[in-house]
């Protein structure tokens, strides 16, 4: 069976299913539904991640002005936002 890559969010959900809901995982594999399910997860969570990051950046003033004034601070703040978004969504996906 050729394994398809369904993105970071789809992969996290796949690992959760394999570990915590193996019967459901196997059923989805048998019915040939897993790839579509994981692709849907990837699409949905990519959109959510982007919106969350944009919202946090706006709330914290991580914008072009900050970049012009202090690019290092902008980079650090942007990385922190990405880490927070990933952590939040990862916990959500693994429920």
Secondary structure, DSSP 4 states (H G I P E B T S, - for coil): -PPPP-HHHHHHHHHHHHHH-HHHHHHHHHTT-HHHHHHHHHHHHHHHHHHHHHHHHHHHT-SHHHHHH-HHHHHHHHHHHHHHHHHHHHHHHT-
